């Protein structure tokens, strides 16, 4: 039966694409003579302060820093979720994680011995979803995927979701190794010792060179596996950061408690720093290839992360986060700022090569409508899109017309997070914790580190935000975490 269901979904998708092509032919906006190319770079687990331009005192990212000086820099950019799969699905669909029903990393790890039971969500991005790649492909774009997928297996790979080329994307969320042999069914092994980040960049540059000779525009979606675990030092650069650490007077890693978890609060991991440096080196190579082929100016480049940095982990796991998100609180898995606020740089096509800074809050599902707008493609009819077009912000306008953004993570996570949700309205941020049936309220304009809970001082603001959060969740038919009837309460609790 599953095979028949998949075949039906594929048939439906094919029919939908045919209809789309017909619609686009009759109702799309007038095309410019030269269509915009897109290079979307998604880094895995890259923290908000992991880069030189964003404040790291140990990591070095000269190429990304240089790129930031010629881009639109978003200070208040957020991932759609605090873990990877929900965020990745939202980028491709323009929908909030509740709406596409991937609210946890795939396949997740909902324990059966905790107070709450997380809702059953999907383990793959449905074929019925109309992805960004499919829309662009239907409109004449050549679509290319490289790197981490983590949105389903077998019949749910990138090539089933609109990408004409898939290099390295399959069901796993982390590499077996950053060095060949990779043991990746979608990536042929290079010579022994080849570095995965280099390889994915090489494949992307090869694609760029091929497409530069074509009249067709392209969508290159480069999903680096780095800097996800396993943390494996880059052999070419590790000595640089070992020596740098030796010269520091404050070389010790520092921590602080976060409930049952522990958070790393400074950048002092040379292995991780070498991986970030190798990432930066490859970003430089990629940008140079666009310039060498004469297509940099006509290419929109987006650089961001799928969630916050891995800084916070349950103490019972007996290992510590390799990075820090300080001054933000917590990290990947949490709905504090450290888990959801991410780096974001956008260089639009035909940009003036000057840096501008945007403080308006934006979120991952905004990329879908933004890219369609930048490509001069009308949004498909009858398709629900939760994201907002960021084009106005790219053109130096300061307002989006959106009052709030919200997150929903009703699952447990190895970071120590327990089920909950959060909402940001203006500078107000409210977090709801389901286990304790409690809320916390912060003013991000004065307290970006979320140290001072104002919920008891502003009960009316709490009431308004709790009601709005509930309204938004219900509007998308959310699935609730439920009380575990088999939960055995510890004697000391």
N, C-alpha and C positions, 0 to 999 in steps of 0.2 A: 504493500500500500504506500509506503514512504516513497518508493521509486515513482509510482504513478503521480503522487502529489508533487514531486519535484518536476516531473515532465510537464504537468499541468501548469505549474508556476512558470517554467521556462517558456511554454507556449504562450501564456498570458503576457509575459514580459516582451516576447518577440512581437506580438500583436500590438502591444502598447507602444513599442518603439516605432513601428510602421505608422501608427496614428500620429505619434509625435512628429515624425519627419514631415508628414503632410501638413500638420498644424504649423510647424516652423516655417514651411515654405510659404504659407499664406499670411501668418500673423506676426512674424518676428520683426524686430526693429530693423530699420535700414542699415545694411552692413557697411562698415568703413572699407576702404579699398584694401587695407592691410589689416588682417585680423590679429588680435592680441594673442601671444603665447602665454602659457602659465607654467611656472615652476613652483610647486608647493613642497616645501621642506618641513617634514614633521619629525621632530626629534623625540625619542622615547624617554620619559622621566626627567627631562631637563628642567632644573629648578629656576625660579624667577631671578635669583641672584647668582646663578652659575657662570655668568659671563663677565668679561671685563667691564663692558659698558654699564652693566647692571649692578656692579659693586663688589665683585669677588676680589679678595686680597691675595688669593693664591692661584686660582685658575688663570690661564692666559688665552685670550681669543682675539688676536689682532685683526684677522680677516672679518670676523663678525662685527667687531667694533667699527671697522672702517665702513662696512656695509650699513651699519646703524646710522652713520653720519650722512648718508645719502638716501635715507628711507623715512617713512612715517613710523614713528616709534609710539607704541601704545603702552601707557603706564599701567592701565587698569584692564588688562586683557585676561580673560578667564577661559579655562577648558570647560566643556559641557558637563564633565564629570571629574571626580577626583581619582579615577582609575581609567585604564586605557580603552577597553572595548566600547563603553558608552560614548566616550569622546570621539573615537574614530568613526563610529556609526553616525554620530551627529554631524560631523564634517561632511560626510558623503551624502546625507539625506536632507540636511537643513532642519532637522527635527530635534526636539528635546528628547533626552533619553527615555522619558516616560512614554512618549508617543511611539517610538520605534521598538520599545519594550526590551531594550538591552540596558539594564540598570546596574549590572555588575560586570567585572572582567569575566571572560569566558574561559572555563565553565563556572567560575566562582567557587566559593568554599563556604556554603551556608552550614554552620555547625548545628547539630541537633540537640546539644546539651546546654544551650544558652537561654536566656529569658524569652527571647523572641525568635521567630522563624521568618527569615527573609522570604519575600514572594518569589515564585517561580518565574524567571524571565527567560528570554530566548538565548540559545547558544549559537545562533548564526544570524546574520543580517538577511532578512527574508528576500527572496528573489522578486517578490512583488513590489519592493521598494524601488523607486526610480532614483538611481544614484546620479551624482554630479557627473561622473564619467560617462554614463549612458546619455545624458542630455547633451554633453559636449560632443560625444561621438556622433550622435544623430545629427548634429549641426556641422559636421565636417572636420571635427578635431581628431587628430591621431592621439590615442590615449596610451600612456605608459605607466606601469607601476613597478616600483622596486622597493624591497625591504619587508618590513613587518606588516602583516595583515591582521591576524587575530580576530577575524569576524566570521568564523565558521570554517568548516573543512570540506574536502571533496567537492561536492557540487556547489559550494558557496565561496569559492576562491575568487580572486580579482577578475580572472578571465570570464567568470559568470556574472560579473557585476559591471561590465562596460569597459574593462581595460583590455586592449588588444594585445598587450605584452605584460607578462607577469614574471618578474625575476626575484625570486626569494620569498614571495608571500604565501604563507600557508597557515595552518591552524595555531601553531605555537606562538606564544607571546614573547619568548626570549630565545636567543640563539643557543645551540648546544655549545658552540665555541665561537669566539671572535677570530679564530685562526683556522684556515683550511687544515684538514677536511671539516666541512661544516655540518655534514649529515642533514642537509636540507633538500627535500625532494624537488624543490622548485629552483634550486641553484646548483649548477654543476660546480664541482670543486675546482679551484684554481691550483696552482702549485702549492706544495706544502709550505705552510707559514704565511700564505697570503692573508692579509688583514681584511675583515668583512667590510668595514666602513670604506676602505679604499676601493674594494671590489664594487660595491654598490654605486660609488661615485664614478668609477670607470665605465660601468654599464650605462649610467645616465649621460655621461659625456659622449659616449659612442652614439647614443640615441640623438643627442643634440646635433652632433655633426651630420647625422643622416637626415634629420628633419630640416636642417638649415638649407639643404638643397631642394626642398619641396615647397610648393606653394600652399600646402595645407598647414594650418596652425596646429599647435600641439598642447597637450596637457601632460606634464611630467609630474607625477606624484611620488616623491622620494621619501620613504618612511624609514629613516635610519633605525636600526635596532639599538644602537648606542643611545643613551648611557644606561640602559637597563642592565640588571644583573644577568649573567655573572660579571662581576667587576674584575676584568682582566686587563692588566697594564698593557699599554701600547709599548711594544719592545723598543721602538725607535725613540720614544720620548720619555720613558720612565726615568732614566738617569737624570734628566734635566730637573724633574720635580723632586726626586730623592735629594739631590744636592740643594735645591731651593729650600726644602724642609729643614735640612741640617743647618742652614744659615739663619733660621728664624729663632728669635728668643722665646716666642710663644708657640712652640711647635706641637704642644699637646692638644689632642682632640677634647673638646668640652661637650658636656651633655646637660640636659635638664629633663625633669620628669614631666610626662603628659598622661596623667591617669595611670593605667597599667603599662604605659609605653614609655619609651625614652627617646628624646629628640637630640640629634646632633646639631650643635649651634655654631660651628665654624668650619671653614674649608681647610682641611689638613690631610686629605687622603691623596697621596701622590699617584696611586694607581688610577683613581677616578679622574684626577687632574690631567693625566696623560691621555685618557680617553677623550676628554673635552678638547684638549689641544689637537688631537688627531681629527676630531670632528671639525674643528675650526679650519685646519689645514685643507680638508676636503671641501668645505664650503668655499674657500678661496679658489680652489681648482675649478669648481663648478661655475662660479661667477666668471672666472677668466675665460672659460670655454665659451660662454655666451657672448662675451665681448669679442673673442677671436673670430667667432662665426658671424659677427656683425648683427646679432639679433638681441643684444642686451636691452637696447632702448625700447624695443617693441615687445618686451617680455615683462609681465607682472610676476614678481617674486614674493612669495609669502614664506616667512620663517617663524615657526612656533613650536610648542611642545604639547603633548597630549594630556598632561596633568602636572601637578607639582613635583618637586624633587623628592627622592626617597631619603628622607631625613628622620622619619619617625617609625619605630618598630616596637611591637609588643615585647616586653622584657623577657617573656618566657621563650622567645625564639632564640635567645642567646647570641644575637649578632646585632650590629648597630648600622644605622643608616650611613651610606658613603658620602653624603653631601649635606648641606645645610640650606635652609630657606630664610635664615635670619636677615632682616628683622621680622619676617612673617612668622606666624605661629604654626607649629606642626608641619606636616608634609603630605606626600602622596597617601591617598586613602581617607584623609580628613577633609571636612568642609570648612575648617579654618582656612585663612588665606593661603597658607603654605601648601595646601593640597590642591588648590584650584587656580590660583593666580599664576600666569605663565608669561614668558617672554613672547612678544609679538612685534615683528618688523614686516612692513609691507612696502615694496617698491613698485608703484604702479607703472604700467607702460607709459613711455613718454614723460617720465617724471623729471622734475627740474633739478634732480640730484642734490637737493638741499634737505637737511633734516627738519622735520616738523614733529611736534609732540602732541599726542592726543590723550586727554585724561578721561574722556567719556568711557564708561564701562562697556565692554564688548565681550562676546562669548562665541565659542566654537561653532555653533550652528549658524552664525552669521556669515561664514565663508561661502556657503552654497549660493545664497542670493547675491552676494557681492561679486563672486566670480561670474555668474550669469550676467549681471549688470555690466561688468567690465568687458565681457565678451559681446555685449550688445545683443543678448538673447533674452527674450521674454520668458518669464516664469511659466512652466507648463500649466495649462488650465486644469482646474479641479485638483491641484496638488496642495496639500497643507504644508506650509513652511513656517516654522517658528522663528527662524533667524531674521535679522534685519540687514538690509543692504547698507554696507559701510561706505559706499561711494562718496556720500556727502562729507564724511569725516576725512576721506582722502583728499577732498577738494577744499580743506581748511574750514569747513563748516562744523560747528561745535555740538550740534544737537542731533539726536537720532529720533526723538519722539517716543522713546521707550521709558516707562516709569520704573520698571523693576526687572531683575533677572533672578532666577532661582535654580536650586540644585536639589536632587533627590537621590539619596543613597541609603536605601532601606536594608542594607546587608552589613554583616560583620566583615572586618578586614584585618589582615595580619599586622597592620600599622597600629592596632589598638582601637580603631574606630568602631563605634557601635551604631546601629541603625538610626538614621535621622535625616534632616533636610535643612536647607538654609535659603534665605532670601536677602537680596540687597536692593534697597530702594533709596536712591540718592546716596548719601554717605552712611546711611543706617544699614546695619547688617544684623540679622537675627538668625540664630542657629537653634534648631529644635532637636532634642535628644529623646528618642522614644523609650529607651529602657527606663530612664529616670523620670520621664514625663516632665521634663524641665526645658527651659529656654535660656539663652544668653543673648544679650543685646550689646552691640558695639557701635561707636561712632568712628568710622574709618578715617575721617578727616583729621582726627586728633589721636587716634589709637590704631595705627595700622598693624600693630603687634597683637591686638585683641587681648590686652591684659586686664582691662577694666570693664567688667560686666555692669551695664547700666540698666538691666531689666527691672530692678526694684525701684530705681529712680524715675523711670519713664514707663509706668504700667500702661498708659493709654497708647503709646507707640508700640509696645509689645502686642497689645490687643489688635491694633490695626494690622500689623505685619503678620501675626498668626492667622488672622482671618483671610488676608490676601494670599498667603502661602497655601492655605487650605483650598481657597477658591481656584487657584491656578492648578493645583494637583487634580482637583475634581474635574476641571475642564478638559483634562487629558485622560480621564478614566484610569487614574493611577491604581496600582496594586499595593495594598498595605502590608507591612510586616505584621505578623500575628503573634499573640501570646502563645508560648510553647506549653501545651498541657502536660508535657512530660518533664518539665524543668524541675530539677531537684535543687532546692535552694540550699547553698552551703550554710553550715551551722553558724559561721562567723559573719555572715553577710547581714 
